[in-house]
Amino acid sequence: MVAEPADVVGCCSPLAREPLDAEQAVDLSRSFKALGDPVRLRLLSLIASHEGGEACVCELTDTFEVTGPTISHHLKVLREAGLITGERRGTWVYYRADPDALRRLSDVLATGRPIPA
């Protein structure tokens, strides 16, 4: 069977409307690199899905078979990538996922182009 021209256009259409510029690529790569570790990916997932939208570090550490300092390191990487924010309340730090950062990642994955920051 020979493909019709309309079928060829549909199958060969670009996935992205426009390529990333250098600055967008640097910003996005920092976030994706931070999520390249399974512990960090799970931490972000736990924080983002936690009731009330925030999680205390005390609620996160027992979930993993790594030490507290290792969890702190992973949270620092997520924070420096702009994916989470932290607020100290007394002895504990409470973390929230940054909805704008998650939207930017979701948008580039879904459409191939980032939304403006």
C-alpha positions, -999 to 999 in steps of 0.1 A, spaced: 0 0 0 13 35 -9 11 62 17 -10 92 8 6 127 10 -16 136 40 -4 105 59 32 114 53 28 150 65 10 138 96 37 112 105 66 135 98 54 167 115 78 181 141 71 173 177 82 208 188 71 241 174 105 256 179 139 245 192 151 255 227 175 284 228 208 281 247 195 297 279 164 276 280 184 244 275 207 253 304 178 260 327 159 229 318 190 206 318 196 217 354 161 205 364 163 173 344 197 165 358 184 169 393 156 145 385 180 119 370 185 103 404 158 79 416 159 91 452 155 128 441 127 118 417 109 100 445 115 129 470 100 154 446 70 130 440 65 126 478 67 163 484 44 173 455 18 147 464 19 152 501 -14 163 518 -14 201 522 13 205 495 42 204 518 62 178 536 84 179 567 119 165 563 111 143 593 84 126 572 107 120 542 138 104 558 122 72 570 109 64 535 144 57 521 172 33 530 198 61 530 211 83 558 197 116 569 227 135 555 222 118 521 185 129 521 196 164 530 220 164 500 193 153 476 169 179 489 197 206 484 201 195 448 164 197 442 163 231 459 193 245 439 176 233 407 146 254 416 122 224 419 114 228 456 115 254 483 122 249 520 111 268 551 126 262 585 100 260 614 118 254 646 139 223 643 124 210 611 124 222 574 92 219 554 95 215 517 71 224 488 73 216 452 75 247 430 44 245 408 59 269 381 90 247 378 69 216 375 47 233 349 77 243 328 91 207 328 56 193 320 52 217 292 85 210 275 78 173 278 42 176 264 48 201 237 85 203 231 87 239 240 90 256 274 66 282 287 83 315 296 96 317 331 
